Amino acid sequence: MKGLIRTLTCVVACAGMVACTGCGGHSSDDAPSSSSSSQSASEARIASSLEERAKFLLDYKDETYPRSDEQTAMLQRAVDNDGVVSRADYEAAWNNYKQCLVDKGYVAPQPYQYPHGLYAIPGTDTNGLTQEQMDKVQSDAVYCYSTYTMQVQDQYALQFGNESLTTDNYQAIVDCLHKQNVAPASYTKDQFKTDKEDRMDRLASGDDASSASAADESTYHLDFSDPTVGECLVANGNDDFGAHAYYWRPFG
């Protein structure tokens, strides 16, 4: 049973971790919250600046997964640097996550690295593990990621994938695709929504083709096999829909 913990980021983020960008943003179909009812989703922002967002994360306290002193210090340095997480701190946050799991008796996971340096948690190859072992692996992985890495990841991902800090998740992805030149300037969030739904439908039917076959060859379709496309998705709290499968064997 591969991939039981493939969506660890979403497991953590959507289980009450309100500081997570991926679950905090709206898709193009989401209604604005009551606090921003006078704004469209594309106008609402996560924060007024990266620095304000970093301050929010620094002030945020979670009783279930208290943040490590190391991650707190990284966020403070980001606040002092206009909200920008340094590459050195980003690497250190991920090394701390790996070391935490090593200290719990596992083989160090190797996060997937996208072309511009963003990391993503690997899925977990659970073949041969008992249910008790699988539950323990998931619990420990969530703890290590939350304690040492998650909020630094959140802030760093914003720097790459959502410079406008929009809460419109689809628009943030499309803006990132435009910036990275992996979609034409004419490509819209409605087209992305269609491509995303098509990709999910094809995966559900067992078709692993990375992009649709357009009846009209003039119609552009997103190539989900492009790792930079995946990076824009992951930066905005989305899965890359299996385009870059990678697995961790916790016991070797």
Summary of the structure (lengths in Angstrom):
residues: 252
radius of gyration: 18.3
end to end distance: 15.8
largest distance: 54.9
contacts: 782
relative contact order: 0.18
helix: 47%
strand: 6%
